[in-house]
Amino acid sequence: MPYYKPIKDVTPKKTRHRILSGLDALRRQLATEMPQKTRDATLILGTWNIRNFDDNRFASGPRTLEDFYYITVQGFGVNS
């Protein structure tokens, strides 16, 4: 698993373990469900609406630190 330095500072320990378990599960799911990239046959396109990135428009509350870890894995970890 990649190294996420700030996670080691997350307290309590139970929360840190939940985040790590969630990241591991997300990475495994993306690895099995995302199509394999090929040089000339696959385009994987993801978009972000930056304007609405952290608003509460859908009444689900503002993003938490944990949410940002999952967004980072989903948005950048797949391609690394």
Secondary structure, DSSP 8 states (H G I E B T S, - for coil): ----GGGGG-SSHHHHHHHHHHHHHHHHHHHHHS----TTT--------GGGTT--TTSS-S--HHHHHHHHHHHTGGG-
